[in-house]
Amino acid sequence: MHRRLTQRQIEAFRGVMLRGSISGAADMLGLTQPAVSRLMRDMQEVLQLRLFEPRGNGIVPNAEANLLFGEVQQSFVGLDRIEHTAHEIKRARRGNLRIIAMAGPAHGILPRLVARFLRDHPDTYVALHNHIAPTVLERVALRQFDFGIAYAPADYPGLDIEPLPKLDAVCVLPASHPLAARAVIRPEDLHEQNLINHGARSHIAVKLDAMLRIAGVMVRELAEATSAEVLCRLVGEGVGIALLDPFTVTALRDPAIVLRRFEPRVDYPVALVFPSGMARSRTVEEFIAVLRQEATMSRLLPDLTG
């Protein structure tokens, strides 16, 4: 009768290959060294292959062993993937929340809300990613996330789009700047001031540039940065004035900067985006309710309203 490999022999072989010795495999598998040696001997007899060469008091794998190990690893990777999938299924059962957002919300309001939500729902697992708006829309449409927060058109294939309450960009100034004494900053106040921004293509920069041109206001554009947090740091260092999203400035209470309303308002039109046709879990609905309540100018920046 033809003998076949056993699962225990394969596990012992893998242990020897991973740990580099009989003793290491024995520790890994919770077996005695003689037991592992016997399993290796039996495996080689079954395969009619010599897999190891003696070296000193130990053994080293030969070319045949290395080839065989590649196949063995493939099967164990398959098992690992099954275990990982099962873990994800269990995690989803207890509550799973996958969020992707632009940098402003991701760095500003969301960490605080996620922390609060996890305190109230300790069995929930939250994944929070940030990316540029087009990527947010694409990945939510592909159902890789439960929802996203981003600039969004009125219509986008594969998405249900729900605008958040109207939000305004906020003027950020160095605390020592003369304009910091004013409650409201207007375009004409920026004449011949140093300005820093997200770059010419950002929504806020485009709107502000149009306002300044209409008002005939000349500014000195000294710097730009892709991160609103970095821009706030530059303002705090006295480089210039910036108009930024309300989410980021909420999270940065830096004594080196002050926040002021800007009029006429420069809207920050972000929306919640959901995979079209996909049922929302109770966990998602509960988090969205909290988010909608908090994502208003009066909640984000109570000292700028009223």
Secondary structure as the mmCIF struct_conf table of DSSP 4:
data_model
#
loop_
_struct_conf.conf_type_id
_struct_conf.id
_struct_conf.beg_label_comp_id
_struct_conf.beg_label_asym_id
_struct_conf.beg_label_seq_id
_struct_conf.end_label_comp_id
_struct_conf.end_label_asym_id
_struct_conf.end_label_seq_id
HELX_RH_AL_P HELX_RH_AL_P1 GLN A 7 ARG A 19
BEND BEND1 GLY A 20 SER A 21
HELX_RH_AL_P HELX_RH_AL_P2 ILE A 22 LEU A 29
TURN_TY1_P TURN_TY1_P1 GLY A 30 GLY A 30
HELX_RH_AL_P HELX_RH_AL_P3 GLN A 33 LEU A 47
TURN_TY1_P TURN_TY1_P2 GLN A 48 GLN A 48
STRN STRN1 PHE A 52 ARG A 55
TURN_TY1_P TURN_TY1_P3 GLY A 56 ASN A 57
STRN STRN2 GLY A 58 PRO A 61
HELX_RH_AL_P HELX_RH_AL_P4 ALA A 63 ARG A 94
STRN STRN3 ASN A 96 ALA A 101
HELX_RH_AL_P HELX_RH_AL_P5 ALA A 103 HIS A 107
TURN_TY1_P TURN_TY1_P4 GLY A 108 GLY A 108
HELX_RH_AL_P HELX_RH_AL_P6 ILE A 109 ASP A 120
TURN_TY1_P TURN_TY1_P5 PRO A 122 ASP A 123
STRN STRN4 TYR A 125 ASN A 130
HELX_RH_AL_P HELX_RH_AL_P7 ALA A 133 ALA A 141
TURN_TY1_P TURN_TY1_P6 LEU A 142 ARG A 143
BEND BEND2 GLN A 144 ASP A 146
STRN STRN5 PHE A 147 TYR A 151
BEND BEND3 ALA A 154 ALA A 154
TURN_TY1_P TURN_TY1_P7 PRO A 157 GLY A 158
STRN STRN6 LEU A 159 PRO A 163
HELX_LH_PP_P HELX_LH_PP_P1 LEU A 164 LEU A 164
BEND BEND4 PRO A 165 PRO A 165
HELX_LH_PP_P HELX_LH_PP_P2 LYS A 166 LYS A 166
STRN STRN7 ASP A 168 ASP A 168
STRN STRN8 VAL A 170 PRO A 174
TURN_TY1_P TURN_TY1_P8 ALA A 175 SER A 176
BEND BEND5 HIS A 177 HIS A 177
HELX_RH_3T_P HELX_RH_3T_P1 PRO A 178 ALA A 181
BEND BEND6 ALA A 183 ALA A 183
STRN STRN9 VAL A 184 ILE A 185
HELX_RH_3T_P HELX_RH_3T_P2 PRO A 187 LEU A 190
TURN_TY1_P TURN_TY1_P9 HIS A 191 GLU A 192
STRN STRN10 ASN A 194 ASN A 197
BEND BEND7 HIS A 198 HIS A 198
TURN_TY1_P TURN_TY1_P10 ALA A 200 ARG A 201
BEND BEND8 SER A 202 SER A 202
HELX_RH_AL_P HELX_RH_AL_P8 HIS A 203 ALA A 215
TURN_TY1_P TURN_TY1_P11 GLY A 216 GLY A 216
STRN STRN11 ARG A 220 GLU A 224
BEND BEND9 THR A 226 THR A 226
HELX_RH_AL_P HELX_RH_AL_P9 ALA A 228 GLY A 236
TURN_TY1_P TURN_TY1_P12 GLU A 237 GLY A 238
BEND BEND10 VAL A 239 VAL A 239
STRN STRN12 ILE A 241 ILE A 241
STRN STRN13 ALA A 242 LEU A 244
HELX_RH_AL_P HELX_RH_AL_P10 PRO A 246 ALA A 251
TURN_TY1_P TURN_TY1_P13 PRO A 255 ALA A 256
STRN STRN14 ILE A 257 PHE A 262
BEND BEND11 GLU A 263 PRO A 264
STRN STRN15 ASP A 267 ASP A 267
STRN STRN16 VAL A 270 PRO A 275
TURN_TY1_P TURN_TY1_P14 SER A 276 GLY A 277
HELX_LH_PP_P HELX_LH_PP_P3 MET A 278 SER A 281
HELX_RH_AL_P HELX_RH_AL_P11 ARG A 282 GLU A 294
BEND BEND12 THR A 296 THR A 296
HELX_RH_AL_P HELX_RH_AL_P12 MET A 297 LEU A 300
HELX_RH_3T_P HELX_RH_3T_P3 PRO A 302 LEU A 304
#
